[in-house]
Amino acid sequence: MMGRYKPYPEYSDSGVAWLGKLPSHWETKRLGSYFEERREKVSDKDYEPLSVTMQGIVPQLENAAKTDAGDNRKLVLKNDFVINSRSDRKGSSGISPLDGSVSLISTVLIPRNIQPVFAHHLLRSQPFQEEYYRYGKGIVADLWSTNYSEMKNILIPGLPKAEQLKIADFLEHETAKIDTLIKKQQLLIQLLSEKRQTAISHAVTKGLNPNVKMRDSGIELLGSVPEHWVRCALKHYARIIDCKHTTAEFFDEGIPVASIGEVKEWHVNLQSAKLTSEKHYIDLIDGGRKPQPGDIIYSRNATVGEAALVPKEIQNFAMGQDVCLIRLEKDLLPEYILHVLKSSVIFKQLDLAMVGSTFKRINVDDIRNFSLVLPPVAEQAEIAKEITRILGKYNALGSKALAAIELMQERRKALISAAVTGKIDIRSWVAPKESITNKEVAA
């Protein structure tokens, strides 16, 4: 990245660790020299509630945590810079394009002697974010807040306003190109996900032989199916065990308890599972609820529809309240049924059966009544093998796309950091005619 852009002709040591050497005509001043804190409290009835996100300041998100503090929020006006003061929200900040109100946990700054568009990039840059949260205070590890009284003393670069605008224009143009490439990779990942779903759903309802004789299943969701396949409800070929129980006590050591967090991969993963005592474990496995190799653990709350196999080598563990256990009969192949459970055939039935407004869940009886069609065991094995092959291909492409996104995101961060700290000289950069640049004129 650095090879494409030249450095400034002369540098001086800023004496500030996070800035390093700065162009000789730049200076350093305390942040309080460039901003004034806005502390006015308002109601969200008078000023639209806003969310402070990693993408900047936006109208309040639907999934944002709501509070009863509607009359106890901070005023934000257009071109104010807002940053979430909590260290677990690192990177949540930006210049606001809107008038509105934010939670008291946020710090609102009025740019006075700095161009807002430049401040947006400077104060959102990774080096500044690290420096900002270094000034935080608190007693909980990895969770503290930085007050304005500390923030105002952070040393930041000072440079001519015309140069600030040039850097902002450059970054808006270059990051827009990177964001476009990232979006294309994200769309590819979405397309691959859809193709995976289509491949699974077709295989578990139509089979692999395009010439097989078909018949109407009598179920709209399933459509036509191979004539020799058996239509049934899941409960006819499997025992679905409800794991509802008295909440267990958890300890630093003990026996793992699998809940929704442990069934997001192909096999049950107990690395982050909560631990309970031997006594509670015995209570939790009472009534045949001890998971066995080949069982499927199925999420019925929050992340409804997630499922994972219990592998042969897994240690003893118990079941959490938010999952149920599916124990298959001998003429069902666990790997095949797991694919069925992850197909759109089941997802469509889930959509019809789920209850709850904010937190979705499904009743165990509805899981028992899932409609499916079953091929002979030998055909189940062939289908499972083919699905695994197809998914391997799509997963490999998806991994490449994710790696490309990660690389571009790192390049984006590096480019912003280099520009706002003067490591590259873009004063001679000229925006392409088709690009939209800042119309703001340096005062």
VEXFIDREN-72692 format. One record per residue (C-alpha): x, y, z; residue in one letter; residue number from 1. Coordinates in steps of 0.2 Angstrom, whole numbers, plus 5000, padded with zeros to 4 digits. Layout:
// residues N
((X Y Z) "A" NUM)
...
//
This chain:
// residues 443
((5000 5000 5000) "M" 1)
((5014 5012 5005) "M" 2)
((5023 5009 4988) "G" 3)
((5009 5018 4979) "R" 4)
((5011 5034 4988) "Y" 5)
((5026 5045 4992) "K" 6)
((5030 5051 5010) "P" 7)
((5032 5070 5014) "Y" 8)
((5049 5078 5010) "P" 9)
((5053 5082 5028) "E" 10)
((5048 5075 5045) "Y" 11)
((5050 5079 5063) "S" 12)
((5048 5068 5078) "D" 13)
((5031 5073 5086) "S" 14)
((5036 5066 5103) "G" 15)
((5019 5057 5103) "V" 16)
((5020 5038 5103) "A" 17)
((5004 5035 5093) "W" 18)
((5009 5048 5080) "L" 19)
((5027 5045 5078) "G" 20)
((5036 5057 5065) "K" 21)
((5025 5070 5057) "L" 22)
((5027 5081 5042) "P" 23)
((5038 5096 5047) "S" 24)
((5025 5109 5044) "H" 25)
((5012 5099 5055) "W" 26)
((5011 5102 5074) "E" 27)
((5003 5094 5089) "T" 28)
((4990 5101 5100) "K" 29)
((4978 5094 5113) "R" 30)
((4962 5088 5107) "L" 31)
((4953 5101 5118) "G" 32)
((4961 5114 5107) "S" 33)
((4950 5108 5092) "Y" 34)
((4934 5103 5100) "F" 35)
((4922 5108 5113) "E" 36)
((4911 5096 5123) "E" 37)
((4892 5096 5121) "R" 38)
((4884 5092 5137) "R" 39)
((4866 5097 5134) "E" 40)
((4853 5084 5139) "K" 41)
((4837 5082 5129) "V" 42)
((4822 5070 5126) "S" 43)
((4821 5058 5112) "D" 44)
((4804 5064 5109) "K" 45)
((4811 5081 5104) "D" 46)
((4827 5074 5096) "Y" 47)
((4827 5058 5085) "E" 48)
((4837 5044 5094) "P" 49)
((4853 5040 5085) "L" 50)
((4864 5024 5086) "S" 51)
((4883 5026 5088) "V" 52)
((4890 5012 5077) "T" 53)
((4906 5005 5069) "M" 54)
((4899 5012 5053) "Q" 55)
((4896 5030 5060) "G" 56)
((4881 5039 5067) "I" 57)
((4864 5032 5061) "V" 58)
((4846 5033 5065) "P" 59)
((4843 5022 5080) "Q" 60)
((4844 5003 5075) "L" 61)
((4829 4992 5078) "E" 62)
((4840 4980 5088) "N" 63)
((4848 4993 5098) "A" 64)
((4846 4991 5117) "A" 65)
((4831 5002 5122) "K" 66)
((4831 5011 5139) "T" 67)
((4818 5021 5149) "D" 68)
((4830 5036 5149) "A" 69)
((4820 5045 5135) "G" 70)
((4822 5062 5144) "D" 71)
((4840 5060 5149) "N" 72)
((4850 5059 5133) "R" 73)
((4863 5070 5125) "K" 74)
((4860 5082 5111) "L" 75)
((4869 5079 5095) "V" 76)
((4869 5092 5080) "L" 77)
((4874 5089 5062) "K" 78)
((4893 5089 5061) "N" 79)
((4896 5085 5079) "D" 80)
((4908 5071 5082) "F" 81)
((4901 5057 5093) "V" 82)
((4911 5043 5101) "I" 83)
((4905 5028 5113) "N" 84)
((4916 5030 5128) "S" 85)
((4915 5011 5133) "R" 86)
((4930 5001 5128) "S" 87)
((4919 4986 5122) "D" 88)
((4912 4998 5109) "R" 89)
((4929 5002 5101) "K" 90)
((4927 5010 5084) "G" 91)
((4909 5016 5087) "S" 92)
((4910 5034 5082) "S" 93)
((4909 5047 5068) "G" 94)
((4903 5064 5063) "I" 95)
((4884 5065 5064) "S" 96)
((4875 5069 5048) "P" 97)
((4859 5072 5058) "L" 98)
((4852 5082 5073) "D" 99)
((4847 5070 5086) "G" 100)
((4851 5062 5103) "S" 101)
((4862 5049 5110) "V" 102)
((4864 5039 5126) "S" 103)
((4874 5047 5140) "L" 104)
((4888 5034 5138) "I" 105)
((4893 5043 5122) "S" 106)
((4904 5059 5121) "T" 107)
((4898 5073 5110) "V" 108)
((4911 5085 5103) "L" 109)
((4909 5101 5093) "I" 110)
((4923 5104 5080) "P" 111)
((4929 5122 5082) "R" 112)
((4946 5123 5074) "N" 113)
((4946 5107 5063) "I" 114)
((4937 5102 5048) "Q" 115)
((4923 5090 5053) "P" 116)
((4926 5078 5037) "V" 117)
((4945 5077 5043) "F" 118)
((4940 5074 5061) "A" 119)
((4929 5060 5056) "H" 120)
((4943 5050 5048) "H" 121)
((4956 5055 5061) "L" 122)
((4946 5051 5077) "L" 123)
((4940 5035 5069) "R" 124)
((4957 5029 5064) "S" 125)
((4964 5014 5073) "Q" 126)
((4979 5022 5081) "P" 127)
((4968 5036 5088) "F" 128)
((4955 5023 5094) "Q" 129)
((4969 5013 5103) "E" 130)
((4976 5029 5111) "E" 131)
((4958 5035 5116) "Y" 132)
((4953 5019 5126) "Y" 133)
((4971 5019 5134) "R" 134)
((4965 5034 5144) "Y" 135)
((4950 5024 5150) "G" 136)
((4946 5021 5168) "K" 137)
((4936 5006 5176) "G" 138)
((4938 4991 5187) "I" 139)
((4932 4978 5175) "V" 140)
((4945 4970 5164) "A" 141)
((4942 4975 5145) "D" 142)
((4927 4986 5150) "L" 143)
((4931 5004 5155) "W" 144)
((4926 5021 5149) "S" 145)
((4936 5036 5144) "T" 146)
((4929 5053 5150) "N" 147)
((4931 5069 5141) "Y" 148)
((4942 5076 5155) "S" 149)
((4955 5063 5149) "E" 150)
((4951 5063 5131) "M" 151)
((4954 5082 5129) "K" 152)
((4972 5080 5134) "N" 153)
((4976 5068 5119) "I" 154)
((4988 5075 5107) "L" 155)
((4982 5075 5089) "I" 156)
((4990 5082 5073) "P" 157)
((4987 5100 5068) "G" 158)
((4988 5104 5049) "L" 159)
((4982 5117 5037) "P" 160)
((4963 5116 5034) "K" 161)
((4965 5115 5015) "A" 162)
((4976 5100 5018) "E" 163)
((4964 5092 5030) "Q" 164)
((4950 5094 5016) "L" 165)
((4962 5086 5003) "K" 166)
((4966 5071 5015) "I" 167)
((4947 5069 5018) "A" 168)
((4943 5070 4999) "D" 169)
((4956 5057 4996) "F" 170)
((4950 5045 5009) "L" 171)
((4932 5046 5004) "E" 172)
((4937 5042 4986) "H" 173)
((4949 5028 4991) "E" 174)
((4938 5020 5005) "T" 175)
((4923 5020 4993) "A" 176)
((4932 5010 4981) "K" 177)
((4938 4998 4994) "I" 178)
((4920 4997 5001) "D" 179)
((4913 4993 4984) "T" 180)
((4925 4978 4982) "L" 181)
((4921 4972 5000) "I" 182)
((4902 4973 4996) "K" 183)
((4905 4962 4980) "K" 184)
((4914 4949 4991) "Q" 185)
((4900 4950 5003) "Q" 186)
((4887 4947 4989) "L" 187)
((4897 4933 4983) "L" 188)
((4897 4925 5001) "I" 189)
((4878 4928 5001) "Q" 190)
((4876 4919 4984) "L" 191)
((4886 4905 4990) "L" 192)
((4875 4903 5005) "S" 193)
((4860 4903 4994) "E" 194)
((4868 4890 4983) "K" 195)
((4872 4879 4998) "R" 196)
((4854 4880 5004) "Q" 197)
((4848 4875 4986) "T" 198)
((4860 4861 4985) "A" 199)
((4855 4853 5002) "I" 200)
((4836 4856 5000) "S" 201)
((4836 4848 4982) "H" 202)
((4846 4833 4988) "A" 203)
((4836 4829 5003) "V" 204)
((4819 4831 4993) "T" 205)
((4823 4825 4976) "K" 206)
((4839 4814 4978) "G" 207)
((4854 4812 4966) "L" 208)
((4846 4803 4952) "N" 209)
((4838 4815 4939) "P" 210)
((4829 4800 4931) "N" 211)
((4820 4793 4946) "V" 212)
((4802 4791 4946) "K" 213)
((4793 4804 4956) "M" 214)
((4776 4806 4965) "R" 215)
((4767 4820 4974) "D" 216)
((4771 4820 4992) "S" 217)
((4755 4828 4997) "G" 218)
((4764 4842 5006) "I" 219)
((4766 4858 4998) "E" 220)
((4783 4862 5006) "L" 221)
((4790 4845 4999) "L" 222)
((4782 4845 4982) "G" 223)
((4786 4830 4971) "S" 224)
((4798 4817 4979) "V" 225)
((4806 4800 4973) "P" 226)
((4792 4787 4973) "E" 227)
((4802 4775 4984) "H" 228)
((4805 4787 4998) "W" 229)
((4795 4787 5014) "V" 230)
((4785 4802 5019) "R" 231)
((4784 4804 5038) "C" 232)
((4785 4815 5053) "A" 233)
((4802 4816 5062) "L" 234)
((4794 4808 5078) "K" 235)
((4791 4792 5069) "H" 236)
((4809 4788 5066) "Y" 237)
((4817 4798 5081) "A" 238)
((4815 4801 5099) "R" 239)
((4815 4820 5103) "I" 240)
((4819 4823 5121) "I" 241)
((4814 4839 5129) "D" 242)
((4828 4845 5140) "C" 243)
((4818 4857 5151) "K" 244)
((4824 4857 5169) "H" 245)
((4828 4867 5184) "T" 246)
((4842 4879 5180) "T" 247)
((4859 4871 5185) "A" 248)
((4872 4880 5195) "E" 249)
((4889 4883 5186) "F" 250)
((4906 4883 5192) "F" 251)
((4924 4886 5186) "D" 252)
((4927 4867 5185) "E" 253)
((4916 4852 5182) "G" 254)
((4906 4844 5168) "I" 255)
((4901 4854 5152) "P" 256)
((4883 4859 5149) "V" 257)
((4879 4861 5130) "A" 258)
((4867 4875 5125) "S" 259)
((4864 4885 5110) "I" 260)
((4882 4892 5109) "G" 261)
((4889 4874 5107) "E" 262)
((4879 4869 5092) "V" 263)
((4884 4881 5079) "K" 264)
((4897 4869 5070) "E" 265)
((4894 4852 5062) "W" 266)
((4899 4843 5078) "H" 267)
((4895 4849 5096) "V" 268)
((4909 4860 5102) "N" 269)
((4911 4861 5121) "L" 270)
((4926 4872 5122) "Q" 271)
((4916 4887 5129) "S" 272)
((4903 4877 5137) "A" 273)
((4898 4882 5155) "K" 274)
((4902 4869 5168) "L" 275)
((4892 4861 5182) "T" 276)
((4895 4849 5196) "S" 277)
((4893 4830 5197) "E" 278)
((4877 4832 5207) "K" 279)
((4869 4844 5195) "H" 280)
((4875 4833 5180) "Y" 281)
((4866 4818 5187) "I" 282)
((4850 4828 5188) "D" 283)
((4852 4834 5171) "L" 284)
((4854 4817 5162) "I" 285)
((4840 4809 5172) "D" 286)
((4826 4802 5161) "G" 287)
((4837 4797 5146) "G" 288)
((4844 4814 5143) "R" 289)
((4862 4809 5143) "K" 290)
((4869 4813 5125) "P" 291)
((4876 4799 5115) "Q" 292)
((4887 4798 5100) "P" 293)
((4876 4800 5084) "G" 294)
((4863 4810 5094) "D" 295)
((4859 4828 5087) "I" 296)
((4858 4843 5098) "I" 297)
((4845 4855 5091) "Y" 298)
((4843 4873 5096) "S" 299)
((4825 4878 5100) "R" 300)
((4828 4896 5107) "N" 301)
((4836 4912 5101) "A" 302)
((4847 4904 5087) "T" 303)
((4832 4892 5082) "V" 304)
((4837 4879 5070) "G" 305)
((4855 4877 5074) "E" 306)
((4860 4859 5075) "A" 307)
((4876 4848 5078) "A" 308)
((4881 4830 5080) "L" 309)
((4887 4822 5096) "V" 310)
((4904 4814 5090) "P" 311)
((4910 4797 5096) "K" 312)
((4925 4804 5105) "E" 313)
((4916 4817 5115) "I" 314)
((4917 4817 5134) "Q" 315)
((4902 4816 5145) "N" 316)
((4891 4832 5145) "F" 317)
((4873 4838 5149) "A" 318)
((4860 4847 5140) "M" 319)
((4855 4866 5143) "G" 320)
((4837 4872 5143) "Q" 321)
((4838 4880 5126) "D" 322)
((4841 4864 5116) "V" 323)
((4833 4847 5114) "C" 324)
((4840 4830 5110) "L" 325)
((4836 4821 5094) "I" 326)
((4840 4802 5096) "R" 327)
((4838 4793 5079) "L" 328)
((4833 4775 5075) "E" 329)
((4844 4763 5067) "K" 330)
((4838 4765 5049) "D" 331)
((4842 4784 5050) "L" 332)
((4859 4791 5046) "L" 333)
((4864 4805 5058) "P" 334)
((4874 4814 5045) "E" 335)
((4860 4814 5032) "Y" 336)
((4847 4820 5045) "I" 337)
((4858 4834 5050) "L" 338)
((4858 4840 5032) "H" 339)
((4839 4838 5032) "V" 340)
((4837 4849 5048) "L" 341)
((4848 4862 5040) "K" 342)
((4838 4862 5024) "S" 343)
((4825 4875 5018) "S" 344)
((4812 4862 5020) "V" 345)
((4814 4862 5039) "I" 346)
((4817 4881 5039) "F" 347)
((4801 4884 5031) "K" 348)
((4792 4874 5044) "Q" 349)
((4801 4883 5057) "L" 350)
((4795 4900 5051) "D" 351)
((4777 4893 5053) "L" 352)
((4780 4886 5070) "A" 353)
((4790 4898 5079) "M" 354)
((4782 4908 5093) "V" 355)
((4788 4924 5102) "G" 356)
((4790 4942 5096) "S" 357)
((4807 4948 5102) "T" 358)
((4815 4931 5106) "F" 359)
((4809 4917 5094) "K" 360)
((4808 4899 5100) "R" 361)
((4800 4883 5095) "I" 362)
((4790 4870 5105) "N" 363)
((4797 4852 5106) "V" 364)
((4780 4845 5099) "D" 365)
((4783 4856 5083) "D" 366)
((4800 4848 5081) "I" 367)
((4793 4831 5083) "R" 368)
((4780 4835 5069) "N" 369)
((4793 4841 5057) "F" 370)
((4788 4833 5040) "S" 371)
((4801 4825 5029) "L" 372)
((4804 4811 5017) "V" 373)
((4817 4797 5019) "L" 374)
((4826 4787 5006) "P" 375)
((4834 4770 5011) "P" 376)
((4849 4771 5022) "V" 377)
((4861 4767 5008) "A" 378)
((4854 4781 4998) "E" 379)
((4855 4792 5013) "Q" 380)
((4874 4789 5014) "A" 381)
((4876 4793 4996) "E" 382)
((4867 4809 4997) "I" 383)
((4876 4814 5013) "A" 384)
((4893 4811 5004) "K" 385)
((4888 4821 4989) "E" 386)
((4881 4836 5000) "I" 387)
((4898 4836 5009) "T" 388)
((4907 4837 4993) "R" 389)
((4897 4851 4986) "I" 390)
((4898 4861 5003) "L" 391)
((4916 4858 5003) "G" 392)
((4918 4867 4986) "K" 393)
((4906 4882 4992) "Y" 394)
((4915 4883 5009) "N" 395)
((4932 4884 5000) "A" 396)
((4926 4899 4989) "L" 397)
((4918 4907 5004) "G" 398)
((4934 4906 5014) "S" 399)
((4943 4914 5000) "K" 400)
((4930 4928 4999) "A" 401)
((4931 4931 5018) "L" 402)
((4950 4931 5017) "A" 403)
((4949 4944 5003) "A" 404)
((4937 4955 5014) "I" 405)
((4949 4954 5029) "E" 406)
((4964 4959 5018) "L" 407)
((4954 4974 5011) "M" 408)
((4948 4979 5028) "Q" 409)
((4966 4979 5034) "E" 410)
((4971 4989 5019) "R" 411)
((4957 5002 5023) "R" 412)
((4963 5004 5041) "K" 413)
((4981 5006 5035) "A" 414)
((4977 5019 5022) "L" 415)
((4967 5030 5034) "I" 416)
((4980 5029 5047) "S" 417)
((4994 5033 5035) "A" 418)
((4984 5048 5028) "A" 419)
((4979 5056 5044) "V" 420)
((4996 5054 5053) "T" 421)
((5005 5061 5038) "G" 422)
((5014 5045 5033) "K" 423)
((5009 5048 5015) "I" 424)
((5009 5064 5005) "D" 425)
((4993 5066 4995) "I" 426)
((4993 5085 4992) "R" 427)
((4996 5082 4973) "S" 428)
((4982 5069 4972) "W" 429)
((4968 5074 4960) "V" 430)
((4951 5067 4962) "A" 431)
((4944 5058 4946) "P" 432)
((4931 5069 4937) "K" 433)
((4917 5056 4941) "E" 434)
((4921 5056 4960) "S" 435)
((4911 5067 4972) "I" 436)
((4922 5077 4984) "T" 437)
((4920 5089 4998) "N" 438)
((4912 5105 4994) "K" 439)
((4917 5113 5010) "E" 440)
((4929 5127 5008) "V" 441)
((4943 5129 5021) "A" 442)
((4941 5145 5031) "A" 443)
//
